[in-house]
Amino acid sequence: MGRILPDSADAGAGRESRLLAGNAEILIRAGLDPSAVEEKGLFAPKGWLRRISGEQAVLLGGGRALLLELAHPLVAAGVAAHSNFEKDPFGRLQRTLDAVSTITFGSRDAALAAVRGVERAHARVSGVLEVAVGPFPAGTVYDGRAPELMAWIWATLVDTALVVYERFVAPVEEAARCAYYLEHRVVARLLGIPDDLVPATWSDFRSWFETMLESDTLTVSEAAVRVARSVVSPPVRSPMTGTVRILTAALLPERLRDAFDLPMSARHRERFHELTENVRSLRGLRDA
């Protein structure tokens, strides 16, 4: 007897059942209630994660976040080999930001679809370092699904959003920082980053992040410089090119700014101050 195929309704129900089971697993690993109302999304509407992430000025930190990611040689190798950075320098970053935004603000099912999208995108990234960089010898394997690399990419977004918010919007009190971080920690767990790679508290995160910034794990490679150049000095310049360069350089930690060869002259610093004041003024007009 031939194999009896289910009708379309039964097949659809089967796929939905498998998807829901997978969704529940993702929610449980993140410490969330799988039975939560779908339309409400995964995070509190007035929580600090949505408040900071929803501020448009945070997008001014895009260049900083990208170069922080690239400072890790294995991330840089993956970006250089698996993205069209010369023609679309911000494309990969924009896709990452879109996914995190959907996870943060979307309905439950939209957020979970974004999580799965990140998993699929990372699964396509793998290779080996062609030359030694920092502590990584030639031949070191990189994989977009490696928890350590995912943790670093997530951490650059956590830190950049807060740095930019405080620069262009308003100071954030310590209690609010802690609340913001605890919600963002859920994002990390949704993305499958193991608990032992996600610092437990905001204080722990700051200590770990600052140690990373000073460690040779972050060594700017030639691949990183090539990608960074496409962001701050693209072949086809636009009216925003100079602004992007100044914002990126000014917001980066000094050690990495120097490694990416992004000097800050007195004129650059003056321009950055002007940009800061202009953004604050525009926000004041908007909120008035």
GUPAKOL-133244 format. One line per 3 residues: number of its first residue (from 1); their letters; for each residue y, x negated, z negated of C-alpha. Coordinates in pm, whole numbers, plus 32768, in hexadecimal, padded with zeros to 4 digits. Layout:
GUPAKOL-133244
NUM) a) Y,X,Z; ...
This chain:
GUPAKOL-133244
1) mgr) 8000,8000,8000; 815D,7F80,8051; 825E,7F35,7F44
4) ilp) 831E,806C,7EE5; 8496,8028,7EE1; 856F,80EA,7DED
7) dsa) 866D,81D7,7E82; 87D8,8166,7E85; 8831,8221,7D47
10) dag) 8715,817D,7C86; 876B,8028,7D17; 88D6,8051,7CB0
13) agr) 8871,80BA,7B54; 8792,7F89,7B3A; 88A9,7E9D,7BA2
16) esr) 899A,7F46,7AAF; 889D,7F27,7994; 886F,7DB4,79D6
19) lla) 89E9,7D7F,79EB; 8A27,7E37,78A5; 891C,7D67,77FA
22) gna) 89C4,7C2D,7877; 8B18,7CAC,780D; 8A99,7CF5,76AF
25) eil) 8A10,7B93,7698; 8B61,7AFE,76FC; 8C1A,7BD7,75FF
28) ira) 8B2A,7B84,74E6; 8B45,7A0D,7522; 8CBF,7A37,7506
31) gld) 8CA0,7AF7,73C0; 8D17,7C3F,7459; 8C8B,7D9D,7435
34) psa) 8BCF,7DFF,7573; 8C0F,7F70,752B; 8D8B,7F4B,7530
37) vee) 8E45,8043,760D; 8E51,7FB3,776D; 8FB8,800E,77C5
40) kgl) 9051,7F64,7695; 8FF8,7E06,7701; 8F82,7CEF,7621
43) fap) 90C0,7C91,7566; 91C1,7D41,748E; 92E6,7DC5,755F
46) kgw) 93E4,7D34,746B; 9322,7BFD,740D; 93B0,7AA1,7439
49) lrr) 92C5,7A48,7555; 9352,7B5C,762F; 94B2,7B24,75B2
52) isg) 94B9,79B2,7611; 93DF,79C7,7747; 94A6,7AEE,77CE
55) eqa) 95F2,7A34,77C6; 9653,79DD,792D; 9700,789C,78C1
58) vll) 95A9,7811,7865; 9565,77EA,79DB; 9662,76CF,79DB
61) ggg) 9554,75FC,7938; 9467,7615,7A5F; 949F,74AF,7AD1
64) ral) 9471,742C,7970; 9329,74E6,7941; 92A2,746B,7A8C
67) lle) 92F9,72FE,7A4E; 9267,730D,78EF; 9122,7389,798A
70) lah) 912C,7277,7A92; 915A,716B,7989; 8FE6,7196,7941
73) plv) 8F3B,70C5,7A50; 8E16,71B2,7A7A; 8EF8,72E0,7AA4
76) aag) 8FCD,7221,7B9D; 8E9B,71BE,7C66; 8E28,7326,7C78
79) vaa) 8F7E,73A8,7CE0; 8FAA,7299,7DE7; 8E53,72D4,7E7F
82) hsn) 8E3A,744E,7E65; 8F96,74DB,7EA4; 908E,74D8,7FC0
85) fek) 919D,7441,7EE5; 9268,73A4,7FFD; 92AB,74F3,80A6
88) dpf) 929A,75C8,7F6F; 92F1,74ED,7E41; 9319,760C,7D4B
91) grl) 91FD,76DF,7DD5; 90F4,7673,7CDE; 91E2,768C,7BB7
94) qrt) 9255,77E4,7C29; 90EE,785E,7C3D; 90AD,77DB,7ADF
97) lda) 91E9,7882,7A5A; 9193,79C9,7B09; 9039,79C7,7A6C
100) vst) 90BE,797F,790E; 91CC,7A89,793C; 90C6,7B8C,799B
103) itf) 8FF1,7B2B,7871; 9122,7B4A,7790; 91C3,7C87,7818
106) gsr) 90B9,7D39,78E4; 8FCC,7E4E,7886; 8E81,7DE7,77F0
109) daa) 8DC6,7DF5,793A; 8EDB,7D45,79FC; 8EE1,7C32,78F6
112) laa) 8D69,7C04,7908; 8D75,7BFC,7A84; 8E76,7AE5,7A68
115) vrg) 8D8F,7A26,797C; 8C78,7A40,7A7C; 8D67,79D1,7B8E
118) ver) 8DBA,7895,7ACA; 8C47,7851,7A9B; 8C07,7873,7C12
121) aha) 8D2D,7792,7C6C; 8CC2,7681,7B7B; 8B5B,768F,7BF5
124) rvs) 8BCF,7611,7D49; 8C6C,74D4,7CBC; 8B94,739F,7C8F
127) gvl) 8B87,7235,7CFD; 8BA4,70D0,7C82; 8CC3,6FE1,7C43
130) eva) 8CDF,6EEA,7D60; 8D93,6DE5,7C8B; 8DAA,6D9E,7B18
133) vgp) 8ECD,6E45,7A64; 8F1A,6E08,78F5; 8DD9,6E30,782B
136) fpa) 8D1E,6ECD,7951; 8C55,6DDB,7A2A; 8C25,6E07,7BA0
139) gtv) 8B0E,6EFE,7BDE; 8B63,6FDA,7AB3; 8AFD,713D,7B06
142) ydg) 8BFE,7253,7AE8; 8BAD,73C5,7AE2; 8CA1,74E7,7AD7
145) rap) 8BBF,7592,79DB; 8BC3,746E,78E6; 8C37,7500,7798
148) elm) 8D0E,73CF,7746; 8DD2,73F2,788B; 8DFA,7569,7862
151) awi) 8E74,7530,76FF; 8F7C,7439,7774; 8FFA,751F,7889
154) wat) 900F,7641,7792; 90C3,7566,7693; 91D0,7500,778E
157) lvd) 9221,7670,77C3; 922B,76B8,764D; 9317,7597,7609
160) tal) 93F5,75BE,773C; 943A,772F,7705; 94AE,76EE,75A2
163) vvy) 957D,75BA,75FA; 9630,7672,7714; 9661,77B2,764A
166) erf) 9707,76EF,7533; 97DF,762C,7627; 985E,774F,76F7
169) vap) 982E,7887,7621; 982D,785D,74A7; 9791,7795,738B
172) vee) 963E,780E,7312; 95F4,780E,719E; 94B8,776B,711E
175) aar) 9410,78B6,70CB; 944F,7930,722D; 93C5,77EC,72BF
178) cay) 9289,781C,71F6; 9266,7986,726B; 92A3,7921,73D6
181) yle) 919F,780E,73BE; 9094,78E8,731E; 90B2,79E2,743A
184) hrv) 90AE,78CE,753E; 8F76,7847,7497; 8ECE,798C,74FB
187) var) 8F31,7943,7665; 8E7E,77F4,764C; 8D45,789B,75C8
190) llg) 8D52,79A3,76D9; 8D53,7885,77D3; 8C17,77FF,7736
193) ipd) 8CAD,76D0,7688; 8BCD,7686,755B; 8C5B,76B2,73FE
196) dlv) 8C2F,7543,73AA; 8D26,74EC,74C0; 8E29,75EC,7454
199) pat) 8EEA,7579,731D; 8ED2,767F,720C; 9044,7694,71B1
202) wsd) 9198,7650,7248; 91BD,751C,716B; 906B,749A,71E1
205) frs) 90CD,74DA,7349; 9214,741A,7327; 9162,72EF,728F
208) wfe) 9059,72EE,739F; 9154,7322,74B9; 9239,720B,7443
211) tml) 910E,7122,7425; 90AD,7178,758A; 920E,7130,7605
214) esd) 91FC,6FD0,7577; 9094,6F84,75D4; 901C,6ED1,770B
217) tlt) 8F52,7008,7761; 9099,706B,7807; 90C5,6F59,7909
220) vse) 918F,6FB0,7A3D; 90BF,6F59,7B70; 9127,6F24,7CD8
223) aav) 9094,7079,7D27; 916D,7114,7C17; 92A5,706B,7CA1
226) rva) 9259,70EC,7E01; 9236,7251,7D87; 9368,7234,7CA7
229) rsv) 9437,71AE,7DC8; 93E8,72E5,7E92; 9483,73B0,7D75
232) vsp) 95BA,72E7,7D1F; 95FD,723D,7E6F; 9560,7315,7F81
235) pvr) 9582,72A8,80EE; 9642,73E7,813B; 9753,740A,803A
238) spm) 97E5,7554,7FC7; 991E,75AA,7EFD; 983E,75B5,7DC7
241) tgt) 979E,745F,7DF6; 989A,73A3,7D24; 988E,74A9,7C12
244) vri) 9712,749F,7C01; 971B,7324,7BE4; 981B,7327,7ACC
247) lta) 9768,743A,7A0A; 9618,7390,7A2D; 9695,7238,79C8
250) all) 9769,72B3,78A5; 9654,7386,780D; 9540,7280,7827
253) per) 94F2,7193,7707; 95A0,7047,7749; 9461,6F7A,7773
256) lrd) 93E1,705E,7887; 9537,7080,7927; 953D,6F06,7951
259) afd) 93D5,6F00,79CF; 942C,6FFE,7ADD; 9563,6F31,7B32
262) lpm) 965A,7046,7AE3; 9785,6F92,7A48; 9893,7060,799E
265) sar) 99F0,6FDE,79E7; 9B24,704C,7929; 9B72,7136,7A4A
268) hre) 9A13,71C9,7A3A; 9A3A,720A,78C6; 9B8B,72AC,78FB
271) rfh) 9AFA,738B,7A09; 99D7,73ED,7926; 9AD0,744D,7816
274) elt) 9B8D,7521,7914; 9A4D,75CC,7980; 99F6,7618,7817
277) env) 9B4B,76B3,77D6; 9B3F,777B,791A; 99EA,780E,78CC
280) rsl) 9A53,7869,776A; 9B92,790B,77EF; 9AD6,79D7,78F2
283) rgl) 99DF,7A4B,77EA; 9B01,7AAE,770B; 9B98,7B81,7821
286) rda) 9A48,7C21,7867; 9A0B,7C7A,76FA; 9B70,7CED,76B6
